[in-house]
Amino acid sequence: MSPLNYTQNTVPTLILHGNKDKIAPIRHSKRLNKMLKKQKTTHQFIVVKKGNHGFSTTEKAYQDELNDAMVDFILSQEKANFINN
C-alpha cells in the first residue's frame, strides 16, 4: 500500500520525514514529493532535521514548530476549499 500508487486525483498532502530515519528511507518521501508535483497536487514536504522515525528525539521546541506547520497546512486547505466553493 504505497502512497506512490495513489498520486493521481488525490487530496492535498503533507509529508514530514526525518532526515535520520533508519526505518523508512527519505528517498521514498522525495519520490512522493516529485510525483505530487508532477500531478500538480497541492502538497508540502518538510524534512525534519535530525528526525528519526517517529521524531522521538526531536526537541520539544522544534516539535512545536512542526505542529504549527501541520495546523497551518490544514487551515490553508480549509481556506482554499472555502474560496473554491
ABEGO torsion letter per residue (X at the ends): XBAAAAABGBBBBBBBBBAABAABBAAAAAAAAAAAAAAGBBBBBBBBBGBBBGGAABBAAAAAAAAAAAAAAAAAAAAAAAAAX
